[in-house]
């Protein structure tokens, strides 16, 4: 088997940046991420009956875009960040 540059590439390098509790805020965040050319995906967790936090979705980005995405979201102001809970942790998804 021949070694290629793809053999050593890291695949699972997504970070969960924040939990979002409002659909309007999610749309604002998506807009600013697209303006900054930041690739992202949204994880929709199952709702828990007795949860303390109302979580609509979890925003995930690539490790290389983590700091830029966090700064872009914080730049939207306090009216947006009040609806966001920053968690910044390695995604638990296992694709392999």
Gaussian input, Z-matrix of N, CA and C with variables (Angstrom, degrees):
# hf/3-21g

backbone

0 1
 N
 C     1     B1
 C     2     B2     1     A1
 N     3     B3     2     A2     1     D1
 C     4     B4     3     A3     2     D2
 C     5     B5     4     A4     3     D3
 N     6     B6     5     A5     4     D4
 C     7     B7     6     A6     5     D5
 C     8     B8     7     A7     6     D6
 N     9     B9     8     A8     7     D7
 C    10    B10     9     A9     8     D8
 C    11    B11    10    A10     9     D9
 N    12    B12    11    A11    10    D10
 C    13    B13    12    A12    11    D11
 C    14    B14    13    A13    12    D12
 N    15    B15    14    A14    13    D13
 C    16    B16    15    A15    14    D14
 C    17    B17    16    A16    15    D15
 N    18    B18    17    A17    16    D16
 C    19    B19    18    A18    17    D17
 C    20    B20    19    A19    18    D18
 N    21    B21    20    A20    19    D19
 C    22    B22    21    A21    20    D20
 C    23    B23    22    A22    21    D21
 N    24    B24    23    A23    22    D22
 C    25    B25    24    A24    23    D23
 C    26    B26    25    A25    24    D24
 N    27    B27    26    A26    25    D25
 C    28    B28    27    A27    26    D26
 C    29    B29    28    A28    27    D27
 N    30    B30    29    A29    28    D28
 C    31    B31    30    A30    29    D29
 C    32    B32    31    A31    30    D30
 N    33    B33    32    A32    31    D31
 C    34    B34    33    A33    32    D32
 C    35    B35    34    A34    33    D33
 N    36    B36    35    A35    34    D34
 C    37    B37    36    A36    35    D35
 C    38    B38    37    A37    36    D36
 N    39    B39    38    A38    37    D37
 C    40    B40    39    A39    38    D38
 C    41    B41    40    A40    39    D39
 N    42    B42    41    A41    40    D40
 C    43    B43    42    A42    41    D41
 C    44    B44    43    A43    42    D42
 N    45    B45    44    A44    43    D43
 C    46    B46    45    A45    44    D44
 C    47    B47    46    A46    45    D45
 N    48    B48    47    A47    46    D46
 C    49    B49    48    A48    47    D47
 C    50    B50    49    A49    48    D48
 N    51    B51    50    A50    49    D49
 C    52    B52    51    A51    50    D50
 C    53    B53    52    A52    51    D51
 N    54    B54    53    A53    52    D52
 C    55    B55    54    A54    53    D53
 C    56    B56    55    A55    54    D54
 N    57    B57    56    A56    55    D55
 C    58    B58    57    A57    56    D56
 C    59    B59    58    A58    57    D57
 N    60    B60    59    A59    58    D58
 C    61    B61    60    A60    59    D59
 C    62    B62    61    A61    60    D60
 N    63    B63    62    A62    61    D61
 C    64    B64    63    A63    62    D62
 C    65    B65    64    A64    63    D63
 N    66    B66    65    A65    64    D64
 C    67    B67    66    A66    65    D65
 C    68    B68    67    A67    66    D66
 N    69    B69    68    A68    67    D67
 C    70    B70    69    A69    68    D68
 C    71    B71    70    A70    69    D69
 N    72    B72    71    A71    70    D70
 C    73    B73    72    A72    71    D71
 C    74    B74    73    A73    72    D72
 N    75    B75    74    A74    73    D73
 C    76    B76    75    A75    74    D74
 C    77    B77    76    A76    75    D75
 N    78    B78    77    A77    76    D76
 C    79    B79    78    A78    77    D77
 C    80    B80    79    A79    78    D78
 N    81    B81    80    A80    79    D79
 C    82    B82    81    A81    80    D80
 C    83    B83    82    A82    81    D81
 N    84    B84    83    A83    82    D82
 C    85    B85    84    A84    83    D83
 C    86    B86    85    A85    84    D84
 N    87    B87    86    A86    85    D85
 C    88    B88    87    A87    86    D86
 C    89    B89    88    A88    87    D87
 N    90    B90    89    A89    88    D88
 C    91    B91    90    A90    89    D89
 C    92    B92    91    A91    90    D90
 N    93    B93    92    A92    91    D91
 C    94    B94    93    A93    92    D92
 C    95    B95    94    A94    93    D93
 N    96    B96    95    A95    94    D94
 C    97    B97    96    A96    95    D95
 C    98    B98    97    A97    96    D96
 N    99    B99    98    A98    97    D97
 C   100   B100    99    A99    98    D98
 C   101   B101   100   A100    99    D99
 N   102   B102   101   A101   100   D100
 C   103   B103   102   A102   101   D101
 C   104   B104   103   A103   102   D102
 N   105   B105   104   A104   103   D103
 C   106   B106   105   A105   104   D104
 C   107   B107   106   A106   105   D105
 N   108   B108   107   A107   106   D106
 C   109   B109   108   A108   107   D107
 C   110   B110   109   A109   108   D108
 N   111   B111   110   A110   109   D109
 C   112   B112   111   A111   110   D110
 C   113   B113   112   A112   111   D111
 N   114   B114   113   A113   112   D112
 C   115   B115   114   A114   113   D113
 C   116   B116   115   A115   114   D114
 N   117   B117   116   A116   115   D115
 C   118   B118   117   A117   116   D116
 C   119   B119   118   A118   117   D117
 N   120   B120   119   A119   118   D118
 C   121   B121   120   A120   119   D119
 C   122   B122   121   A121   120   D120
 N   123   B123   122   A122   121   D121
 C   124   B124   123   A123   122   D122
 C   125   B125   124   A124   123   D123
 N   126   B126   125   A125   124   D124
 C   127   B127   126   A126   125   D125
 C   128   B128   127   A127   126   D126
 N   129   B129   128   A128   127   D127
 C   130   B130   129   A129   128   D128
 C   131   B131   130   A130   129   D129
 N   132   B132   131   A131   130   D130
 C   133   B133   132   A132   131   D131
 C   134   B134   133   A133   132   D132
 N   135   B135   134   A134   133   D133
 C   136   B136   135   A135   134   D134
 C   137   B137   136   A136   135   D135
 N   138   B138   137   A137   136   D136
 C   139   B139   138   A138   137   D137
 C   140   B140   139   A139   138   D138
 N   141   B141   140   A140   139   D139
 C   142   B142   141   A141   140   D140
 C   143   B143   142   A142   141   D141
 N   144   B144   143   A143   142   D142
 C   145   B145   144   A144   143   D143
 C   146   B146   145   A145   144   D144
 N   147   B147   146   A146   145   D145
 C   148   B148   147   A147   146   D146
 C   149   B149   148   A148   147   D147
 N   150   B150   149   A149   148   D148
 C   151   B151   150   A150   149   D149
 C   152   B152   151   A151   150   D150
 N   153   B153   152   A152   151   D151
 C   154   B154   153   A153   152   D152
 C   155   B155   154   A154   153   D153
 N   156   B156   155   A155   154   D154
 C   157   B157   156   A156   155   D155
 C   158   B158   157   A157   156   D156
 N   159   B159   158   A158   157   D157
 C   160   B160   159   A159   158   D158
 C   161   B161   160   A160   159   D159
 N   162   B162   161   A161   160   D160
 C   163   B163   162   A162   161   D161
 C   164   B164   163   A163   162   D162
 N   165   B165   164   A164   163   D163
 C   166   B166   165   A165   164   D164
 C   167   B167   166   A166   165   D165
 N   168   B168   167   A167   166   D166
 C   169   B169   168   A168   167   D167
 C   170   B170   169   A169   168   D168
 N   171   B171   170   A170   169   D169
 C   172   B172   171   A171   170   D170
 C   173   B173   172   A172   171   D171
 N   174   B174   173   A173   172   D172
 C   175   B175   174   A174   173   D173
 C   176   B176   175   A175   174   D174
 N   177   B177   176   A176   175   D175
 C   178   B178   177   A177   176   D176
 C   179   B179   178   A178   177   D177
 N   180   B180   179   A179   178   D178
 C   181   B181   180   A180   179   D179
 C   182   B182   181   A181   180   D180
 N   183   B183   182   A182   181   D181
 C   184   B184   183   A183   182   D182
 C   185   B185   184   A184   183   D183
 N   186   B186   185   A185   184   D184
 C   187   B187   186   A186   185   D185
 C   188   B188   187   A187   186   D186
 N   189   B189   188   A188   187   D187
 C   190   B190   189   A189   188   D188
 C   191   B191   190   A190   189   D189
 N   192   B192   191   A191   190   D190
 C   193   B193   192   A192   191   D191
 C   194   B194   193   A193   192   D192
 N   195   B195   194   A194   193   D193
 C   196   B196   195   A195   194   D194
 C   197   B197   196   A196   195   D195
 N   198   B198   197   A197   196   D196
 C   199   B199   198   A198   197   D197
 C   200   B200   199   A199   198   D198
 N   201   B201   200   A200   199   D199
 C   202   B202   201   A201   200   D200
 C   203   B203   202   A202   201   D201
 N   204   B204   203   A203   202   D202
 C   205   B205   204   A204   203   D203
 C   206   B206   205   A205   204   D204
 N   207   B207   206   A206   205   D205
 C   208   B208   207   A207   206   D206
 C   209   B209   208   A208   207   D207
 N   210   B210   209   A209   208   D208
 C   211   B211   210   A210   209   D209
 C   212   B212   211   A211   210   D210
 N   213   B213   212   A212   211   D211
 C   214   B214   213   A213   212   D212
 C   215   B215   214   A214   213   D213
 N   216   B216   215   A215   214   D214
 C   217   B217   216   A216   215   D215
 C   218   B218   217   A217   216   D216
 N   219   B219   218   A218   217   D217
 C   220   B220   219   A219   218   D218
 C   221   B221   220   A220   219   D219
 N   222   B222   221   A221   220   D220
 C   223   B223   222   A222   221   D221
 C   224   B224   223   A223   222   D222
 N   225   B225   224   A224   223   D223
 C   226   B226   225   A225   224   D224
 C   227   B227   226   A226   225   D225
 N   228   B228   227   A227   226   D226
 C   229   B229   228   A228   227   D227
 C   230   B230   229   A229   228   D228
 N   231   B231   230   A230   229   D229
 C   232   B232   231   A231   230   D230
 C   233   B233   232   A232   231   D231
 N   234   B234   233   A233   232   D232
 C   235   B235   234   A234   233   D233
 C   236   B236   235   A235   234   D234
 N   237   B237   236   A236   235   D235
 C   238   B238   237   A237   236   D236
 C   239   B239   238   A238   237   D237
 N   240   B240   239   A239   238   D238
 C   241   B241   240   A240   239   D239
 C   242   B242   241   A241   240   D240
 N   243   B243   242   A242   241   D241
 C   244   B244   243   A243   242   D242
 C   245   B245   244   A244   243   D243
 N   246   B246   245   A245   244   D244
 C   247   B247   246   A246   245   D245
 C   248   B248   247   A247   246   D246
 N   249   B249   248   A248   247   D247
 C   250   B250   249   A249   248   D248
 C   251   B251   250   A250   249   D249
 N   252   B252   251   A251   250   D250
 C   253   B253   252   A252   251   D251
 C   254   B254   253   A253   252   D252
 N   255   B255   254   A254   253   D253
 C   256   B256   255   A255   254   D254
 C   257   B257   256   A256   255   D255
 N   258   B258   257   A257   256   D256
 C   259   B259   258   A258   257   D257
 C   260   B260   259   A259   258   D258
 N   261   B261   260   A260   259   D259
 C   262   B262   261   A261   260   D260
 C   263   B263   262   A262   261   D261
 N   264   B264   263   A263   262   D262
 C   265   B265   264   A264   263   D263
 C   266   B266   265   A265   264   D264
 N   267   B267   266   A266   265   D265
 C   268   B268   267   A267   266   D266
 C   269   B269   268   A268   267   D267
 N   270   B270   269   A269   268   D268
 C   271   B271   270   A270   269   D269
 C   272   B272   271   A271   270   D270
 N   273   B273   272   A272   271   D271
 C   274   B274   273   A273   272   D272
 C   275   B275   274   A274   273   D273
 N   276   B276   275   A275   274   D274
 C   277   B277   276   A276   275   D275
 C   278   B278   277   A277   276   D276
 N   279   B279   278   A278   277   D277
 C   280   B280   279   A279   278   D278
 C   281   B281   280   A280   279   D279
 N   282   B282   281   A281   280   D280
 C   283   B283   282   A282   281   D281
 C   284   B284   283   A283   282   D282
 N   285   B285   284   A284   283   D283
 C   286   B286   285   A285   284   D284
 C   287   B287   286   A286   285   D285

   B1=1.4514
   B2=1.5313
   B3=1.2766
   B4=1.4524
   B5=1.5327
   B6=1.3297
   B7=1.4679
   B8=1.5176
   B9=1.3140
   B10=1.4622
   B11=1.5222
   B12=1.3091
   B13=1.4715
   B14=1.5214
   B15=1.3205
   B16=1.4631
   B17=1.5245
   B18=1.3116
   B19=1.4573
   B20=1.5212
   B21=1.3063
   B22=1.4592
   B23=1.5286
   B24=1.3235
   B25=1.4596
   B26=1.5216
   B27=1.3096
   B28=1.4544
   B29=1.5211
   B30=1.3206
   B31=1.4561
   B32=1.5250
   B33=1.2928
   B34=1.4652
   B35=1.5305
   B36=1.3349
   B37=1.4575
   B38=1.5300
   B39=1.3372
   B40=1.4551
   B41=1.5207
   B42=1.3242
   B43=1.4590
   B44=1.5210
   B45=1.3096
   B46=1.4595
   B47=1.5193
   B48=1.3143
   B49=1.4603
   B50=1.5241
   B51=1.3309
   B52=1.4626
   B53=1.5201
   B54=1.3193
   B55=1.4550
   B56=1.5237
   B57=1.3200
   B58=1.4590
   B59=1.5240
   B60=1.3319
   B61=1.4635
   B62=1.5237
   B63=1.3289
   B64=1.4581
   B65=1.5218
   B66=1.3279
   B67=1.4584
   B68=1.5270
   B69=1.3220
   B70=1.4647
   B71=1.5310
   B72=1.3155
   B73=1.4684
   B74=1.5232
   B75=1.3145
   B76=1.4707
   B77=1.5244
   B78=1.3154
   B79=1.4586
   B80=1.5311
   B81=1.3250
   B82=1.4650
   B83=1.5256
   B84=1.3272
   B85=1.4647
   B86=1.5274
   B87=1.3258
   B88=1.4627
   B89=1.5317
   B90=1.3144
   B91=1.4592
   B92=1.5295
   B93=1.3355
   B94=1.4669
   B95=1.5296
   B96=1.3242
   B97=1.4626
   B98=1.5255
   B99=1.3178
   B100=1.4601
   B101=1.5252
   B102=1.3314
   B103=1.4645
   B104=1.5257
   B105=1.3277
   B106=1.4665
   B107=1.5295
   B108=1.3228
   B109=1.4684
   B110=1.5242
   B111=1.3382
   B112=1.4547
   B113=1.5241
   B114=1.3091
   B115=1.4529
   B116=1.5233
   B117=1.3197
   B118=1.4606
   B119=1.5229
   B120=1.3077
   B121=1.4519
   B122=1.5169
   B123=1.3048
   B124=1.4602
   B125=1.5220
   B126=1.3056
   B127=1.4619
   B128=1.5261
   B129=1.3177
   B130=1.4636
   B131=1.5327
   B132=1.3296
   B133=1.4679
   B134=1.5285
   B135=1.3172
   B136=1.4626
   B137=1.5183
   B138=1.2930
   B139=1.4711
   B140=1.5220
   B141=1.3235
   B142=1.4536
   B143=1.5225
   B144=1.2963
   B145=1.4605
   B146=1.5208
   B147=1.3254
   B148=1.4576
   B149=1.5307
   B150=1.2957
   B151=1.4610
   B152=1.5211
   B153=1.3275
   B154=1.4678
   B155=1.5205
   B156=1.3247
   B157=1.4560
   B158=1.5199
   B159=1.3176
   B160=1.4557
   B161=1.5203
   B162=1.3272
   B163=1.4610
   B164=1.5254
   B165=1.3190
   B166=1.4568
   B167=1.5269
   B168=1.3436
   B169=1.4599
   B170=1.5250
   B171=1.3332
   B172=1.4614
   B173=1.5203
   B174=1.3231
   B175=1.4569
   B176=1.5251
   B177=1.3285
   B178=1.4610
   B179=1.5262
   B180=1.3254
   B181=1.4703
   B182=1.5242
   B183=1.3112
   B184=1.4502
   B185=1.5215
   B186=1.3166
   B187=1.4644
   B188=1.5280
   B189=1.3250
   B190=1.4593
   B191=1.5332
   B192=1.3292
   B193=1.4668
   B194=1.5226
   B195=1.3068
   B196=1.4604
   B197=1.5282
   B198=1.3062
   B199=1.4667
   B200=1.5232
   B201=1.3251
   B202=1.4574
   B203=1.5242
   B204=1.3234
   B205=1.4649
   B206=1.5223
   B207=1.3171
   B208=1.4668
   B209=1.5332
   B210=1.3194
   B211=1.4699
   B212=1.5251
   B213=1.3324
   B214=1.4691
   B215=1.5213
   B216=1.3290
   B217=1.4698
   B218=1.5216
   B219=1.3264
   B220=1.4669
   B221=1.5258
   B222=1.3162
   B223=1.4547
   B224=1.5206
   B225=1.3221
   B226=1.4597
   B227=1.5232
   B228=1.3135
   B229=1.4614
   B230=1.5150
   B231=1.3213
   B232=1.4679
   B233=1.5295
   B234=1.3434
   B235=1.4596
   B236=1.5297
   B237=1.3321
   B238=1.4552
   B239=1.5253
   B240=1.3087
   B241=1.4659
   B242=1.5271
   B243=1.3278
   B244=1.4642
   B245=1.5249
   B246=1.3366
   B247=1.4687
   B248=1.5279
   B249=1.3428
   B250=1.4635
   B251=1.5250
   B252=1.3231
   B253=1.4684
   B254=1.5251
   B255=1.3337
   B256=1.4700
   B257=1.5231
   B258=1.3286
   B259=1.4658
   B260=1.5244
   B261=1.3117
   B262=1.4730
   B263=1.5316
   B264=1.3202
   B265=1.4666
   B266=1.5213
   B267=1.3003
   B268=1.4624
   B269=1.5231
   B270=1.3254
   B271=1.4433
   B272=1.5336
   B273=1.3049
   B274=1.4584
   B275=1.5185
   B276=1.3280
   B277=1.4603
   B278=1.5186
   B279=1.3191
   B280=1.4548
   B281=1.5229
   B282=1.3362
   B283=1.4454
   B284=1.5192
   B285=1.3081
   B286=1.4622
   B287=1.4946
   A1=109.24
   A2=115.63
   A3=121.33
   A4=110.05
   A5=115.89
   A6=119.85
   A7=109.97
   A8=115.33
   A9=121.28
   A10=108.09
   A11=116.22
   A12=119.51
   A13=111.05
   A14=117.36
   A15=120.17
   A16=112.74
   A17=118.03
   A18=120.67
   A19=112.48
   A20=117.38
   A21=120.20
   A22=112.69
   A23=118.03
   A24=120.78
   A25=111.16
   A26=115.30
   A27=122.44
   A28=108.21
   A29=117.97
   A30=120.74
   A31=111.80
   A32=117.71
   A33=121.13
   A34=109.45
   A35=117.25
   A36=120.87
   A37=111.35
   A38=116.18
   A39=121.11
   A40=110.56
   A41=114.62
   A42=121.86
   A43=109.59
   A44=115.54
   A45=121.39
   A46=106.22
   A47=117.00
   A48=121.77
   A49=110.90
   A50=116.45
   A51=118.09
   A52=111.69
   A53=113.73
   A54=122.42
   A55=106.99
   A56=116.00
   A57=121.58
   A58=108.43
   A59=115.65
   A60=119.20
   A61=113.40
   A62=118.80
   A63=121.56
   A64=110.08
   A65=116.52
   A66=121.43
   A67=111.18
   A68=118.22
   A69=121.74
   A70=110.89
   A71=116.48
   A72=120.99
   A73=110.17
   A74=117.20
   A75=121.33
   A76=110.15
   A77=117.25
   A78=121.13
   A79=111.36
   A80=117.70
   A81=120.92
   A82=111.11
   A83=115.51
   A84=120.23
   A85=110.35
   A86=116.80
   A87=120.01
   A88=110.69
   A89=116.32
   A90=120.89
   A91=111.52
   A92=117.58
   A93=120.48
   A94=111.26
   A95=118.23
   A96=120.28
   A97=110.65
   A98=116.80
   A99=120.12
   A100=111.57
   A101=116.89
   A102=120.34
   A103=111.45
   A104=116.39
   A105=121.55
   A106=112.61
   A107=116.77
   A108=123.47
   A109=112.29
   A110=115.53
   A111=122.03
   A112=108.49
   A113=115.74
   A114=121.67
   A115=109.13
   A116=116.96
   A117=121.27
   A118=110.24
   A119=116.38
   A120=121.09
   A121=108.24
   A122=114.58
   A123=120.66
   A124=108.65
   A125=115.12
   A126=121.86
   A127=107.18
   A128=115.93
   A129=121.75
   A130=108.52
   A131=117.10
   A132=119.05
   A133=111.39
   A134=114.59
   A135=119.58
   A136=108.61
   A137=115.69
   A138=119.71
   A139=110.18
   A140=115.05
   A141=121.20
   A142=108.47
   A143=116.19
   A144=121.14
   A145=112.94
   A146=117.68
   A147=121.00
   A148=112.39
   A149=116.81
   A150=121.04
   A151=111.18
   A152=116.64
   A153=121.60
   A154=111.50
   A155=116.57
   A156=121.88
   A157=110.00
   A158=116.28
   A159=121.41
   A160=107.12
   A161=117.90
   A162=122.54
   A163=108.65
   A164=115.25
   A165=120.67
   A166=109.55
   A167=116.12
   A168=120.90
   A169=110.29
   A170=114.75
   A171=122.05
   A172=107.46
   A173=116.12
   A174=122.42
   A175=109.39
   A176=116.65
   A177=122.23
   A178=109.90
   A179=115.70
   A180=121.81
   A181=109.19
   A182=115.19
   A183=121.41
   A184=109.66
   A185=116.10
   A186=121.78
   A187=112.23
   A188=117.64
   A189=120.64
   A190=113.09
   A191=117.97
   A192=122.25
   A193=112.94
   A194=117.28
   A195=122.09
   A196=112.93
   A197=118.06
   A198=121.00
   A199=111.57
   A200=117.36
   A201=121.41
   A202=110.72
   A203=116.48
   A204=120.66
   A205=111.01
   A206=116.72
   A207=120.85
   A208=110.70
   A209=117.13
   A210=121.26
   A211=111.21
   A212=117.27
   A213=121.14
   A214=110.95
   A215=116.82
   A216=120.59
   A217=110.44
   A218=117.07
   A219=120.52
   A220=111.22
   A221=117.49
   A222=122.06
   A223=113.79
   A224=117.48
   A225=120.58
   A226=112.88
   A227=117.33
   A228=120.74
   A229=113.14
   A230=114.10
   A231=120.39
   A232=113.26
   A233=118.06
   A234=118.43
   A235=111.63
   A236=117.76
   A237=122.21
   A238=110.26
   A239=117.37
   A240=119.90
   A241=112.75
   A242=118.51
   A243=120.38
   A244=111.42
   A245=116.72
   A246=122.33
   A247=112.24
   A248=116.06
   A249=121.65
   A250=108.98
   A251=115.70
   A252=120.69
   A253=107.16
   A254=115.86
   A255=120.81
   A256=109.33
   A257=115.77
   A258=120.49
   A259=111.77
   A260=118.72
   A261=126.30
   A262=112.04
   A263=113.94
   A264=120.31
   A265=109.11
   A266=115.21
   A267=122.10
   A268=108.86
   A269=116.62
   A270=121.53
   A271=110.04
   A272=115.77
   A273=120.70
   A274=112.40
   A275=118.32
   A276=121.56
   A277=109.36
   A278=115.69
   A279=120.83
   A280=107.20
   A281=116.00
   A282=120.85
   A283=113.20
   A284=118.71
   A285=120.75
   A286=111.35
   D1=134.40
   D2=-177.77
   D3=-89.36
   D4=135.41
   D5=177.21
   D6=-78.47
   D7=136.18
   D8=175.76
   D9=-126.48
   D10=171.37
   D11=179.21
   D12=-67.81
   D13=-19.95
   D14=-177.77
   D15=-76.99
   D16=-20.20
   D17=-179.86
   D18=-65.69
   D19=-30.71
   D20=-175.40
   D21=-99.73
   D22=5.09
   D23=-178.07
   D24=-73.95
   D25=139.46
   D26=177.94
   D27=-82.85
   D28=128.20
   D29=-174.29
   D30=-99.04
   D31=-48.68
   D32=-174.01
   D33=-92.79
   D34=80.82
   D35=-177.36
   D36=-125.35
   D37=39.37
   D38=178.80
   D39=-93.57
   D40=145.44
   D41=176.54
   D42=-120.31
   D43=139.31
   D44=172.21
   D45=-83.94
   D46=113.92
   D47=-176.01
   D48=-83.86
   D49=-49.48
   D50=-174.35
   D51=-156.32
   D52=160.97
   D53=171.78
   D54=-103.51
   D55=134.35
   D56=-176.45
   D57=-115.81
   D58=135.94
   D59=-176.22
   D60=-111.57
   D61=3.93
   D62=-177.13
   D63=-137.32
   D64=136.03
   D65=179.18
   D66=-66.50
   D67=-36.99
   D68=178.71
   D69=-64.52
   D70=-42.88
   D71=178.72
   D72=-65.85
   D73=-39.32
   D74=177.37
   D75=-57.71
   D76=-43.58
   D77=180.00
   D78=-65.88
   D79=-38.99
   D80=177.80
   D81=-65.35
   D82=-41.13
   D83=179.51
   D84=-66.30
   D85=-43.54
   D86=177.96
   D87=-58.61
   D88=-42.09
   D89=-179.18
   D90=-61.90
   D91=-45.86
   D92=-179.08
   D93=-69.57
   D94=-33.09
   D95=176.80
   D96=-67.35
   D97=-41.50
   D98=177.71
   D99=-65.61
   D100=-38.55
   D101=177.40
   D102=-62.57
   D103=-33.29
   D104=179.42
   D105=-91.99
   D106=7.75
   D107=178.36
   D108=55.83
   D109=45.41
   D110=179.03
   D111=-104.60
   D112=121.80
   D113=177.61
   D114=-76.17
   D115=139.48
   D116=-177.34
   D117=-150.53
   D118=166.80
   D119=167.10
   D120=-142.53
   D121=159.08
   D122=-175.81
   D123=-116.58
   D124=128.69
   D125=176.53
   D126=-101.69
   D127=130.89
   D128=-178.92
   D129=-106.19
   D130=96.29
   D131=-178.49
   D132=-72.07
   D133=155.43
   D134=175.35
   D135=-69.08
   D136=139.31
   D137=179.87
   D138=-73.35
   D139=137.58
   D140=178.05
   D141=-101.93
   D142=139.60
   D143=-174.59
   D144=-64.58
   D145=-43.96
   D146=-175.86
   D147=-113.64
   D148=42.30
   D149=-179.13
   D150=-80.64
   D151=142.71
   D152=177.76
   D153=-73.80
   D154=-34.77
   D155=-177.17
   D156=-106.04
   D157=133.23
   D158=174.67
   D159=-84.18
   D160=106.13
   D161=-177.74
   D162=-112.55
   D163=116.44
   D164=176.53
   D165=-81.27
   D166=-49.54
   D167=-178.70
   D168=-156.08
   D169=167.31
   D170=178.19
   D171=-119.96
   D172=127.91
   D173=-179.27
   D174=-92.32
   D175=128.86
   D176=-178.87
   D177=-123.66
   D178=140.62
   D179=177.88
   D180=-134.80
   D181=166.76
   D182=176.02
   D183=-69.06
   D184=149.68
   D185=-178.72
   D186=-55.48
   D187=-36.47
   D188=-178.25
   D189=-71.26
   D190=-18.37
   D191=-179.68
   D192=-104.60
   D193=2.83
   D194=-172.38
   D195=-56.95
   D196=-53.03
   D197=-176.40
   D198=-66.63
   D199=-40.85
   D200=179.39
   D201=-63.40
   D202=-42.30
   D203=179.66
   D204=-64.84
   D205=-42.71
   D206=179.95
   D207=-62.58
   D208=-43.38
   D209=178.44
   D210=-64.67
   D211=-40.17
   D212=179.90
   D213=-64.29
   D214=-41.00
   D215=179.60
   D216=-67.76
   D217=-44.53
   D218=178.99
   D219=-64.48
   D220=-27.98
   D221=179.07
   D222=-70.42
   D223=-12.11
   D224=178.69
   D225=-73.99
   D226=-15.75
   D227=176.68
   D228=103.81
   D229=172.72
   D230=-173.73
   D231=-71.31
   D232=-26.58
   D233=178.87
   D234=-65.74
   D235=-27.28
   D236=176.36
   D237=-87.46
   D238=-46.43
   D239=-175.36
   D240=-68.37
   D241=-15.59
   D242=174.19
   D243=-68.44
   D244=-25.83
   D245=-179.68
   D246=-95.50
   D247=5.86
   D248=-175.97
   D249=-122.20
   D250=138.09
   D251=173.65
   D252=-117.45
   D253=111.42
   D254=-179.30
   D255=-73.73
   D256=129.03
   D257=-179.70
   D258=-118.35
   D259=-33.27
   D260=177.67
   D261=36.05
   D262=77.94
   D263=177.42
   D264=-140.44
   D265=157.46
   D266=178.81
   D267=-62.36
   D268=133.92
   D269=179.57
   D270=-66.02
   D271=142.35
   D272=-178.03
   D273=-89.77
   D274=0.98
   D275=179.08
   D276=-65.80
   D277=135.38
   D278=177.91
   D279=-121.69
   D280=105.06
   D281=-175.32
   D282=-89.05
   D283=-12.73
   D284=-178.42
   D285=-108.58

